[in-house]
Amino acid sequence: MAAVLSLWLLIGAAFSAWMSGGLPNLYPDGWAMRYQAQLAWSTAVAIGGFAAFRMLREFPTVRGLTLAFLILCGSRSAPYRGPIF
């Protein structure tokens, strides 16, 4: 599920990057901000999915502090700039 969401966000980021620099439009900076946010969220989702997979595989050895650290890193990986859709 995380891989699908990550790819979906990555495709959206590629489209937004193309719109920011490709076709003439009124809001190239808005499209650039959108692609940067979607690229950051795509990376965060991919890393979070990988970390969740690793933690589920070795669940008895995971400590609470490690889990809290991964949740904190995932929540702070991209600054909030409003809705990305």
DSSP file (Angstrom, degrees, kcal/mol; ACC not computed):
  #  RESIDUE AA STRUCTURE BP1 BP2  ACC     N-H-->O    O-->H-N    N-H-->O    O-->H-N    TCO  KAPPA ALPHA  PHI   PSI    X-CA   Y-CA   Z-CA
    1    1 A M     >        0   0    0      0, 0.0     4,-2.3     0, 0.0     5,-0.2   0.000 360.0 360.0 360.0 -41.8    0.0    0.0    0.0
    2    2 A A  H  >  +     0   0    0      1,-0.2     4,-2.5     2,-0.2     5,-0.2   0.873 360.0  53.1 -65.6 -35.8    2.8    2.4    0.8
    3    3 A A  H  > S+     0   0    0      2,-0.2     4,-2.4     1,-0.2    -1,-0.2   0.901 109.4  48.5 -66.0 -39.8    4.5    1.7   -2.5
    4    4 A V  H  > S+     0   0    0      2,-0.2     4,-2.4     1,-0.2    -2,-0.2   0.936 113.9  45.6 -65.9 -46.2    1.3    2.4   -4.4
    5    5 A L  H  X S+     0   0    0     -4,-2.3     4,-2.4     1,-0.2    -2,-0.2   0.897 112.5  51.8 -63.4 -40.3    0.8    5.7   -2.5
    6    6 A S  H  X S+     0   0    0     -4,-2.5     4,-2.1     1,-0.2    -2,-0.2   0.916 111.9  45.7 -63.4 -43.6    4.5    6.6   -3.0
    7    7 A L  H  X S+     0   0    0     -4,-2.4     4,-2.4     2,-0.2    -2,-0.2   0.881 110.8  53.7 -66.9 -37.4    4.3    6.0   -6.7
    8    8 A W  H  X S+     0   0    0     -4,-2.4     4,-2.0     1,-0.2    -2,-0.2   0.923 111.7  44.7 -62.9 -43.8    1.1    7.9   -7.0
    9    9 A L  H  X S+     0   0    0     -4,-2.4     4,-2.2     2,-0.2    -1,-0.2   0.864 111.4  54.2 -67.0 -35.5    2.6   10.9   -5.3
   10   10 A L  H  X S+     0   0    0     -4,-2.1     4,-2.1     2,-0.2    -2,-0.2   0.892 107.9  49.1 -66.0 -39.9    5.8   10.6   -7.4
   11   11 A I  H  X S+     0   0    0     -4,-2.4     4,-2.2     2,-0.2    -1,-0.2   0.910 111.5  49.9 -65.1 -42.0    3.7   10.7  -10.6
   12   12 A G  H  X S+     0   0    0     -4,-2.0     4,-2.4     1,-0.2    -2,-0.2   0.879 109.7  51.4 -62.7 -37.6    1.9   13.8   -9.3
   13   13 A A  H  X S+     0   0    0     -4,-2.2     4,-2.4     2,-0.2    -2,-0.2   0.890 108.6  51.0 -66.3 -39.1    5.2   15.4   -8.5
   14   14 A A  H  X S+     0   0    0     -4,-2.1     4,-2.1     2,-0.2    -2,-0.2   0.917 111.6  47.5 -64.8 -42.3    6.5   14.7  -12.0
   15   15 A F  H  X S+     0   0    0     -4,-2.2     4,-2.4     2,-0.2    -2,-0.2   0.922 112.6  48.8 -63.7 -43.8    3.4   16.3  -13.6
   16   16 A S  H  X S+     0   0    0     -4,-2.4     4,-2.0     1,-0.2    -2,-0.2   0.878 110.3  51.2 -65.6 -37.0    3.7   19.3  -11.3
   17   17 A A  H  X S+     0   0    0     -4,-2.4     4,-1.3     2,-0.2    -1,-0.2   0.895 110.5  49.1 -65.7 -39.1    7.4   19.7  -12.1
   18   18 A W  H  X S+     0   0    0     -4,-2.1     4,-2.8     1,-0.2     5,-0.4   0.906 111.5  49.4 -65.4 -41.2    6.5   19.6  -15.8
   19   19 A M  H  < S+     0   0    0     -4,-2.4    -2,-0.2     1,-0.2    -1,-0.2   0.844 107.7  54.8 -66.9 -33.1    3.8   22.2  -15.4
   20   20 A S  H  < S+     0   0    0     -4,-2.0    -1,-0.2    11,-0.2    -2,-0.2   0.814 127.7  16.1 -72.5 -27.9    6.1   24.5  -13.4
   21   21 A G  H  < S+     0   0    0     -4,-1.3    -2,-0.2    -3,-0.2    -1,-0.2   0.544 122.2  55.5-121.0  -9.6    8.7   24.6  -16.2
   22   22 A G  S  < S+     0   0    0     -4,-2.8    -3,-0.2    -5,-0.2    -4,-0.1   0.914  98.4  34.2 -91.1 -84.6    7.1   23.3  -19.3
   23   23 A L  S    S-     0   0    0     -5,-0.4     2,-0.3     1,-0.1    -1,-0.2  -0.427  88.6-103.4 -75.9 146.3    3.9   25.0  -20.5
   24   24 A P        +     0   0    0      0, 0.0     2,-0.3     0, 0.0    -1,-0.1  -0.540  57.3 155.4 -67.6 130.1    3.4   28.7  -20.1
   25   25 A N        -     0   0    0     -2,-0.3     0, 0.0    -5,-0.1     0, 0.0  -0.915  53.3-109.9-148.2 174.3    0.9   29.3  -17.2
   26   26 A L  S    S+     0   0    0     -2,-0.3     3,-0.2     1,-0.2    -1,-0.0   0.710 107.3  42.1 -81.9 -20.5    0.0   31.9  -14.6
   27   27 A Y     >  +     0   0    0      1,-0.1     4,-1.9     2,-0.1    -1,-0.2  -0.480  55.3 147.3-129.7  63.0    1.3   30.0  -11.5
   28   28 A P  H  > S+     0   0    0      0, 0.0     4,-2.0     0, 0.0    -1,-0.1   0.863  80.1  52.7 -66.9 -32.5    4.7   28.4  -12.2
   29   29 A D  H  > S+     0   0    0      2,-0.2     4,-2.3     1,-0.2     5,-0.2   0.868 107.5  52.0 -69.8 -35.0    5.8   29.0   -8.5
   30   30 A G  H  > S+     0   0    0      2,-0.2     4,-2.0     1,-0.2    -1,-0.2   0.908 110.4  47.4 -65.1 -42.0    2.7   27.3   -7.3
   31   31 A W  H  X S+     0   0    0     -4,-1.9     4,-2.4     2,-0.2    -2,-0.2   0.878 111.3  52.0 -66.1 -36.7    3.3   24.3   -9.4
   32   32 A A  H  X S+     0   0    0     -4,-2.0     4,-2.0     2,-0.2    -2,-0.2   0.909 109.7  48.5 -65.9 -41.4    7.0   24.2   -8.2
   33   33 A M  H  X S+     0   0    0     -4,-2.3     4,-2.1     1,-0.2    -1,-0.2   0.891 111.1  51.7 -64.7 -37.9    5.9   24.3   -4.6
   34   34 A R  H  X S+     0   0    0     -4,-2.0     4,-2.6     1,-0.2     5,-0.2   0.918 109.5  48.2 -65.7 -43.1    3.4   21.5   -5.2
   35   35 A Y  H  X S+     0   0    0     -4,-2.4     4,-2.2     1,-0.2    -1,-0.2   0.878 111.1  51.1 -67.9 -34.1    6.0   19.3   -6.8
   36   36 A Q  H  X S+     0   0    0     -4,-2.0     4,-2.1     2,-0.2    -1,-0.2   0.917 112.4  46.2 -66.8 -40.8    8.4   19.8   -4.0
   37   37 A A  H  X S+     0   0    0     -4,-2.1     4,-2.6     2,-0.2    -2,-0.2   0.919 114.1  47.6 -66.6 -42.9    5.8   19.0   -1.4
   38   38 A Q  H  X S+     0   0    0     -4,-2.6     4,-2.4     2,-0.2    -2,-0.2   0.864 111.1  51.5 -67.9 -34.5    4.7   15.9   -3.3
   39   39 A L  H  X S+     0   0    0     -4,-2.2     4,-2.1    -5,-0.2    -1,-0.2   0.906 111.2  47.8 -66.8 -40.6    8.3   14.7   -3.8
   40   40 A A  H  X S+     0   0    0     -4,-2.1     4,-2.4     2,-0.2    -2,-0.2   0.921 113.7  46.9 -65.6 -43.3    8.9   15.1    0.0
   41   41 A W  H  X S+     0   0    0     -4,-2.6     4,-2.7     2,-0.2     5,-0.2   0.883 110.0  53.7 -66.1 -37.4    5.7   13.2    0.8
   42   42 A S  H  X S+     0   0    0     -4,-2.4     4,-2.2     2,-0.2    -1,-0.2   0.920 111.4  45.5 -61.9 -43.2    6.5   10.5   -1.7
   43   43 A T  H  X S+     0   0    0     -4,-2.1     4,-2.6     2,-0.2     5,-0.2   0.910 113.0  50.3 -65.1 -42.8    9.9   10.0   -0.1
   44   44 A A  H  X S+     0   0    0     -4,-2.4     4,-2.6     1,-0.2    -2,-0.2   0.901 111.4  48.0 -63.7 -41.0    8.4   10.0    3.4
   45   45 A V  H  X S+     0   0    0     -4,-2.7     4,-2.7     2,-0.2    -1,-0.2   0.910 112.1  49.5 -66.7 -41.6    5.8    7.4    2.5
   46   46 A A  H  X S+     0   0    0     -4,-2.2     4,-2.1    -5,-0.2    -2,-0.2   0.930 114.7  43.7 -64.0 -44.6    8.4    5.2    0.9
   47   47 A I  H  X S+     0   0    0     -4,-2.6     4,-2.6     2,-0.2    -2,-0.2   0.907 114.6  50.5 -66.6 -41.0   10.7    5.4    3.9
   48   48 A G  H  X S+     0   0    0     -4,-2.6     4,-2.6    -5,-0.2    -2,-0.2   0.891 110.2  49.5 -64.2 -39.6    7.8    4.9    6.3
   49   49 A G  H  X S+     0   0    0     -4,-2.7     4,-2.2     2,-0.2    -1,-0.2   0.907 112.3  47.6 -64.8 -41.6    6.6    1.9    4.4
   50   50 A F  H  X S+     0   0    0     -4,-2.1     4,-2.4    -5,-0.2    -2,-0.2   0.914 113.2  48.2 -64.9 -42.1   10.0    0.3    4.5
   51   51 A A  H  X S+     0   0    0     -4,-2.6     4,-2.6     2,-0.2    -2,-0.2   0.903 111.3  50.3 -65.8 -40.4   10.4    1.1    8.2
   52   52 A A  H  X S+     0   0    0     -4,-2.6     4,-2.5     2,-0.2     5,-0.2   0.903 110.4  50.3 -64.2 -39.9    7.0   -0.4    8.9
   53   53 A F  H  X S+     0   0    0     -4,-2.2     4,-1.7     2,-0.2    -2,-0.2   0.925 112.4  46.6 -62.3 -44.4    7.9   -3.5    7.0
   54   54 A R  H  X S+     0   0    0     -4,-2.4     4,-1.7     1,-0.2    -2,-0.2   0.902 113.4  48.8 -64.7 -40.5   11.1   -3.9    8.8
   55   55 A M  H  < S+     0   0    0     -4,-2.6     7,-0.2     1,-0.2    -2,-0.2   0.887 110.0  50.4 -69.7 -38.2    9.5   -3.3   12.2
   56   56 A L  H >< S+     0   0    0     -4,-2.5     3,-0.8     1,-0.2    -1,-0.2   0.852 108.9  53.4 -67.4 -32.1    6.7   -5.8   11.6
   57   57 A R  H 3< S+     0   0    0     -4,-1.7    -1,-0.2     1,-0.2    -2,-0.2   0.876 123.8  25.7 -70.2 -36.6    9.3   -8.4   10.6
   58   58 A E  T >X S+     0   0    0     -4,-1.7     3,-1.4     1,-0.1     4,-0.6  -0.244  80.0 145.1-118.8  44.7   11.2   -8.0   13.8
   59   59 A F  G X4  +     0   0    0     -3,-0.8     3,-1.2     1,-0.3    -1,-0.1   0.835  64.5  58.4 -56.8 -41.5    8.4   -6.8   16.0
   60   60 A P  G 34 S+     0   0    0      0, 0.0    -1,-0.3     0, 0.0    -2,-0.1   0.785 107.6  48.8 -63.0 -22.8    9.6   -8.5   19.3
   61   61 A T  G <4 S+     0   0    0     -3,-1.4     2,-0.3    -6,-0.2    -2,-0.2   0.553  87.2 103.2 -92.7  -7.3   12.9   -6.7   19.2
   62   62 A V    <<  -     0   0    0     -3,-1.2     2,-0.2    -4,-0.6    -7,-0.0  -0.598  60.0-150.0 -80.6 131.9   11.6   -3.2   18.5
   63   63 A R     >  -     0   0    0     -2,-0.3     4,-1.8     1,-0.1     3,-0.3  -0.611  24.4-112.8 -96.0 161.0   11.6   -0.9   21.5
   64   64 A G  H  > S+     0   0    0      1,-0.2     4,-2.4    -2,-0.2     5,-0.2   0.829 114.8  57.1 -62.3 -34.0    9.1    1.9   22.1
   65   65 A L  H  > S+     0   0    0      2,-0.2     4,-2.3     1,-0.2    -1,-0.2   0.885 105.3  50.8 -67.5 -38.1   11.7    4.6   21.7
   66   66 A T  H  > S+     0   0    0     -3,-0.3     4,-2.2     2,-0.2    -1,-0.2   0.921 111.3  48.3 -63.5 -43.9   12.6    3.3   18.2
   67   67 A L  H  X S+     0   0    0     -4,-1.8     4,-2.2     1,-0.2    -2,-0.2   0.916 111.8  49.0 -63.0 -44.0    9.0    3.4   17.2
   68   68 A A  H  X S+     0   0    0     -4,-2.4     4,-2.3     1,-0.2    -1,-0.2   0.889 110.3  52.0 -63.5 -39.1    8.5    6.9   18.6
   69   69 A F  H  X S+     0   0    0     -4,-2.3     4,-2.5     2,-0.2    -2,-0.2   0.912 110.1  47.8 -64.0 -43.2   11.6    8.1   16.7
   70   70 A L  H  X S+     0   0    0     -4,-2.2     4,-2.2     2,-0.2    -2,-0.2   0.882 111.9  49.4 -67.2 -38.0   10.4    6.7   13.4
   71   71 A I  H  X S+     0   0    0     -4,-2.2     4,-2.2     2,-0.2    -1,-0.2   0.913 112.0  49.0 -66.3 -41.3    6.9    8.2   13.8
   72   72 A L  H  X S+     0   0    0     -4,-2.3     4,-1.7     2,-0.2    -2,-0.2   0.920 111.7  48.5 -63.4 -44.4    8.5   11.6   14.7
   73   73 A C  H  < S+     0   0    0     -4,-2.5     4,-0.4     1,-0.2    -1,-0.2   0.898 112.4  49.3 -63.5 -40.2   10.8   11.4   11.6
   74   74 A G  H >< S+     0   0    0     -4,-2.2     3,-0.6     1,-0.2     4,-0.3   0.879 111.8  47.7 -67.0 -37.5    7.9   10.5    9.4
   75   75 A S  H 3< S+     0   0    0     -4,-2.2     3,-0.3     1,-0.2    -1,-0.2   0.776 117.7  41.4 -75.9 -24.7    5.7   13.3   10.7
   76   76 A R  T 3< S+     0   0    0     -4,-1.7    -1,-0.2    -5,-0.2    -2,-0.2   0.290  83.3 100.5-103.5   9.3    8.5   16.0   10.4
   77   77 A S  S <  S+     0   0    0     -3,-0.6    -1,-0.2    -4,-0.4    -2,-0.1   0.788  91.0  27.5 -69.9 -26.0    9.9   14.9    7.0
   78   78 A A  S    S-     0   0    0     -3,-0.3    -1,-0.2    -4,-0.3     2,-0.1  -0.999  86.0-119.3-135.7 134.4    8.1   17.6    5.1
   79   79 A P        -     0   0    0      0, 0.0     2,-0.5     0, 0.0   -39,-0.1  -0.388  37.5-104.5 -68.1 149.4    6.9   21.0    6.4
   80   80 A Y        +     0   0    0      1,-0.1    -4,-0.0    -2,-0.1   -43,-0.0  -0.643  47.1 162.7 -78.2 121.8    3.2   21.6    6.2
   81   81 A R        -     0   0    0      1,-0.6    -1,-0.1    -2,-0.5   -44,-0.1   0.065  59.2 -86.7-124.2  21.8    2.4   23.9    3.3
   82   82 A G  S    S-     0   0    0      2,-0.0    -1,-0.6     0, 0.0     2,-0.0  -0.440  79.1 -19.5  99.5-178.2   -1.3   23.2    3.1
   83   83 A P        -     0   0    0      0, 0.0    -3,-0.0     0, 0.0     0, 0.0  -0.350  50.1-154.2 -64.0 141.1   -3.1   20.5    1.1
   84   84 A I              0   0    0      1,-0.2   -46,-0.1   -47,-0.1   -47,-0.0   0.413 360.0 360.0 -97.2   1.7   -1.1   19.0   -1.7
   85   85 A F              0   0    0    -47,-0.0    -1,-0.2     0, 0.0   -51,-0.0   0.405 360.0 360.0-115.6 360.0   -4.0   18.0   -3.8
